[in-house]
């Protein structure tokens, strides 16, 4: 990860921390004094986002570390692990909110919240949507999975605030028209918030798990890489090309066929040229591992995976 990319991502994470801290404090205070359980649940969601943003910061700092003996492919998956932590936090918060709202309904602890709870919820919706747009666009630009995951937390908070607005608004209306049955809309909204949070957490965890298990790019996603490699001078054919995701970047493994009559040094130089071309032309390619095969027309290179021995047998 470049220093410029890291600094932008870390700044965005801090924007999320400060914004969520302010929103959680405002919604928690207003929720307590207004008596809105939906708003208190929404405040808990914002508080979980603070922990999520800290997880993103930890992942971003770890991803900046250069490759070492124990991590020869770099630390890019630290961002993916941070995204998984965010997802687990969302699942836990969703459960806590749901259980609290259900217990309140079973106890009959329901009442119409004060009208100013609605103002706090509207402010939360506007701020959260602005934060989502900022982080999501920046995450796409920087190819940061953790930042995109954190952005979706803000979007889930927008949905939860809308649910809270409907529930608290219905309960407030119940107070004005003296219809106690509408009071239950407030804790019901709390349950709706928890379901939205739980769904988002499940989705993020599933996507992060998919990436951390060395997801290999599909053929259509590597077509440009293959085309570029085949155009390098000295490459007779590209026998195989695989690219696996490693956090925000990909590692490429490629097998090339070259003229069997050139020297080992010349073959090495061709492989090095292919590696440099791919890394220079595609920002998301972090490293390329090249295997050189001698080209023999009609020989099935991919059958046994050891073309060098087969070629030696043939020339003898």
N, C-alpha and C positions, 0 to 999 in steps of 0.2 A: 504494500500500500504506500503510495507516495505521501510525502509530508503535507502537500496541499490538500489531497483528498482526505487525509486523516483529520486535518485541522477543520475543514468544512463539516465533516461528519460529527466531530466532537462538539463543535459550536452548536449544531442542530440538536444534539443530545442535551446540551446545557439549556437550550431554549425550552425543550420539553420539560426538563426538571423544574426550572423556575416557573414556567407557565402552569404546570400541574400542581406545584406547591401552592401557588396563589389560588387556583381554582378549588383545590381540596379544602384549603382553609376557609374560603368564602362559602362554599356549599355546605361544609360541615357546620359552620357557625350559624348560617341562615337556616339550615335544616333543623338544627337543635332548637333554636328559638321559635321557629315557625311550626314545629311539630310535624314536619314532613319526612316520613320514613323513606319515601322514594328519593328525596333530595340527599338524605344521609347515605343511602346506598350509592347514589351517583358520586358523592364525595369519596366514598371508599374506592370506587373505580378509579377516580383521578389519583388517589393515593397509591394505588397499585401501579399506575403508570410511572410514578416517580421511581419506584424500584426497578421497573422495566427499563427506564432510561439509564439508570446506573449500570444495569446489566449490559446495555448497549455500549456504554463507555468502557467498561472492562473488556468487552469483546474487541472493540476498536483498538484499544491500546495493545492488546495481545496480538492482534492481526498485523500490527506495524513491525513486530519483531522479525528480523531476518531469519532465514533457514539456519538450523543448527544440526548437531549430530543426532539428536533425538527426533527432530522434525525437519527432515531434509526437503520436504515439499513446502515449507513455510508454515505460517500459523493462520492461514486464511479461514480455517474452519472454526476459529474462535468466535467469529461473528455468527456463524450458524448455531453454535452452542449457546451464545447469548440470546439468540432468537428463541431457542427451546426453553430457556429459563423464563423469558417473557411469557411464553405460551403457558407454562406451568403455573406462573403467578396468576394469569387470567383464569385458569381453571379453578384454582383455590379461592380466589375472590368471588367468582360466580357462585360457588357452593356456599360460601359464608353469607352472601347477600340473600340467597334463596332461603336458607334455613332460618335466618333472622326474620324475614318477612312472613314466612309460614307460621312461626311461633307467635308473632304479633297478632295474626289473624285468629289463631286458636285461642289466645288469651282474650280476644275481643278488645285488644288495645288499639283501637282505631278512633280517629277524630279528624275533623277538617283542619288542614294546615292554614296558616296565615297567607294572605294574598301575595305578600312580597317574596314568597318562595318561588313564585312563577318568574319573577324578574331575574332572580339568580340563575334559574335554569336556562332562560333565553340567552343570558350573557355567556353561560358555559357553552351552549351550542355554537354561538358565533366564534368564540375563541378557539374551541376545539377543531372546528372545520378549517379555520385559517392555519392552525398548526399541522393538520393532516396534509393540506395541500402543499405546504412548504416542505415538510419532511418527505412526503412521497415523491415529489418531483426531484428533490435533491438525491434521494436514495436511488432512483432510477438513473439519474445522471452519473452517480458515483458507483453504480452497480453494487450497492451495499445492502445485503439481505437483512442485516440486523436493523438498519435504519428504516427500511421499508416495513419491516415487522413492527417497529416502534410507531411508524406512521399509522398503520392499521389499528393500533391501540387507540389513537386519537379518534379515528373514524368510528370505532366501536363505542367510544365515549360519547360521540355525537348521537348515535342511535340510542344509547342508554339515556341520554338527557332528553331526547324526544319522548321516549317511553315515560320518563319521570314527569315530563311536562303534561302529558295526557292524563296520567294518574293523579298528579297533584291538582291539575286544573279541574278534573272531575270531582275530586274531593272538596275543593274550594267551592265549586258550584253547589255541591250537596249542602254545604254550610249555609249558603245564601238562600237556597230554596227550602231549607229544612227537610232534607231527604237523607237520613243517616246511612241508608244503603250505599250511597255513593262514596261514603268515607272509605269503603273497602278498596276503592280504585287506587288509593295511595300505596298500600302494601302490595296490591296486585302488580302495580307498576314496578315495585322493587323486585318481584319475582321475574317479570318480563326483562328487566335490566340484567338480572343474573343469567337468564337463558341466552341473551345476546352476547354477554361476556364469555360464557361457557362455549358457545358456538365458535366465536372468534379464536379462543384459546385452542380449541381442538383443531381448527383449520391451520393455524400457525404451527402447531406441534407436528402435524402430519407433513406439512411442506418442509419443515426443518429436518425432520427425520429422513425424508426422501433425499435431501441434499447431503446430509452427514454420512449416508451409506454409499458414498462414491457414485453418484448418479452420472452415467455416461451420456453425453449428448447424442441425439438421434442423427441419422444420416443427413437429413435436410439441414440440420444445424451446423454440420461440419463440411458441407459441400464447398463453401467458399475457401475454407482452409485447405482442402484437398486440391482445389483448382489452383490456388496460389503456389502450393508446394510443387505441383507438377510442371509449373512454368519456369522453375529455377533451372538455369543452364546446367546440364550434366545429368539431370534426372530423367531416366528412361521411362519409369513407371512408378506410381505410388501403389505399393502392394496392400498396405493397410494403414488406416488412420483412426485413432481413437482419442477422444478428448473427454476428460472427466472433470466435473466441477469440484473446486476446492475452495469453498467460500465464495468470495466475489470474483475469483479468477478461475481459469481452467489450465490443466496440465495436459499436454499433447504427447501421445506416443505414436510415432510414425515409422513405417518400414518403406524404404526406397530401393528401387532397382537401378543400378548404374552399369556402365560398360564393364564387362568382366576383365577387359585387358588393361585397364588403367591401374595405377599403383594404389596401395593402401592409403598413402598420403592424399592422393587426388580424390579418392572416395570420401575420405574424412573431410576434405575441404568442401565438397558438395553438400555433405550432411550439415556442416557448420553454416553454409550459405542458406540452406532451407530453414534452419533454426532461427537465424537472424532475421530472415524475411518475415517469417510468421510472427515473431515477437515484436518487430518494428511496425508491421502493418496492422496488427490487431492488439489493441490495448488490454483486452481481457486474457490474452495468452501470457501466462507468467513463466512457463518453462516448456521446452520441447526436448523429448528424448528420441534420438534418431538411431535406427538400425539399418545398416547398409547391406543389401543383397546383390550378388552378381546377376545380371540379367541374362537369361537363357530363354529364347523364344519357345513358347509352348510348355515351359516347365511349370508345374503346379506348385508355386512357392508356399501357398497357405495350407498344404496338406499335412505336413509333419512338423512345421515350425522350425526346421533346422536346415535352411537352404544352403548355408555355407559348407556343411559336410557333404551334402549331396553334390554340390558343384565340384568339390575336391575329388570326389569319387569319379565324376564324369571326365575330368581332364586327365585323370590317370588311366 
